[in-house]
Amino acid sequence: MEIGKVVGSVWATRKDEKLNGQKLLVVKLLNGKNVYKEGFLVAADNAGAGSGDLVLITKGSAARQSLEKNTAPVDATIVGIIDALEVEEDKE
């Protein structure tokens, strides 16, 4: 699983019919406590997330298993909204 921040939404009028009714969100993945990886990820939303939310993302076959339509062609799904994140600082 990975942690990311929702930064936008995706609207697609033409798509695989198995994606109909699925909310798709744009996520920026975390690489450190306040450091983001380059690029974006599109993830199906299974947790009711919104813009600005810190989210927990699962990928691969686990991403499909968490959806109602587990045959949907997705490889990333938001499975939780994070309320708080605690990361210990290195003492080196």
C-alpha positions as CSV (number, residue, x, y, z in Angstrom):
1,M,0.0,0.0,0.0
2,E,1.0,3.6,-0.5
3,I,0.0,7.0,0.9
4,G,-0.9,9.9,-1.3
5,K,-2.9,13.2,-1.5
6,V,-5.9,13.7,-3.7
7,V,-5.2,16.6,-6.1
8,G,-7.9,16.3,-8.7
9,S,-10.6,14.3,-10.5
10,V,-10.8,12.5,-13.8
11,W,-13.9,12.6,-16.0
12,A,-14.1,10.3,-19.0
13,T,-17.2,10.0,-21.1
14,R,-15.7,7.2,-23.2
15,K,-14.3,4.3,-21.1
16,D,-14.6,0.6,-20.5
17,E,-18.2,-0.1,-19.4
18,K,-16.9,-1.8,-16.2
19,L,-15.7,1.7,-15.1
20,N,-19.2,3.2,-15.3
21,G,-20.2,4.7,-12.0
22,Q,-16.7,4.5,-10.6
23,K,-15.2,7.8,-9.3
24,L,-11.7,8.3,-10.5
25,L,-9.3,10.6,-8.6
26,V,-5.8,12.0,-9.4
27,V,-3.4,11.3,-6.6
28,K,0.2,12.5,-5.8
29,L,2.1,9.8,-4.0
30,L,4.2,10.5,-0.9
31,N,7.9,9.6,-1.0
32,G,8.6,11.0,2.5
33,K,6.7,12.8,5.3
34,N,6.2,16.0,3.2
35,V,7.9,14.9,0.0
36,Y,6.0,13.8,-3.1
37,K,7.0,11.5,-5.9
38,E,7.1,12.9,-9.4
39,G,4.0,12.4,-11.6
40,F,0.4,11.5,-10.8
41,L,-1.6,8.3,-10.3
42,V,-5.3,7.8,-11.2
43,A,-7.1,5.7,-8.6
44,A,-10.6,4.4,-8.3
45,D,-12.2,5.8,-5.1
46,N,-13.7,3.2,-2.7
47,A,-13.6,5.4,0.4
48,G,-15.4,8.6,-0.5
49,A,-12.3,10.7,-0.7
50,G,-12.2,14.3,-1.9
51,S,-9.7,16.9,-3.0
52,G,-7.0,17.5,-0.4
53,D,-7.5,14.2,1.5
54,L,-4.6,12.1,2.5
55,V,-5.4,8.6,1.4
56,L,-4.3,5.0,1.6
57,I,-3.9,3.3,-1.8
58,T,-3.7,-0.3,-2.8
59,K,-2.4,-1.5,-6.1
60,G,-2.5,-4.5,-8.4
61,S,-5.0,-7.4,-7.9
62,A,-5.8,-6.1,-4.4
63,A,-7.0,-2.9,-6.0
64,R,-9.7,-4.8,-8.0
65,Q,-10.7,-7.0,-5.1
66,S,-11.7,-4.1,-3.0
67,L,-14.2,-2.8,-5.6
68,E,-17.8,-4.0,-6.0
69,K,-17.1,-4.8,-9.6
70,N,-13.9,-6.8,-9.1
71,T,-13.4,-7.2,-12.8
72,A,-13.0,-3.5,-13.4
73,P,-9.7,-2.7,-15.2
74,V,-8.1,-0.7,-12.4
75,D,-4.6,-1.1,-10.9
76,A,-5.0,1.4,-8.0
77,T,-7.8,1.9,-5.6
78,I,-8.2,4.4,-2.7
79,V,-9.2,2.1,0.3
80,G,-9.0,4.6,3.2
81,I,-8.9,8.3,4.2
82,I,-6.1,9.0,6.6
83,D,-7.0,11.1,9.7
84,A,-3.5,11.4,11.1
85,L,0.0,10.4,10.0
86,E,2.9,10.0,12.4
87,V,6.4,9.4,11.1
88,E,9.4,9.2,13.4
89,E,12.4,11.3,12.4
90,D,15.7,9.6,11.9
91,K,18.1,10.4,14.8
92,E,21.3,10.0,12.7
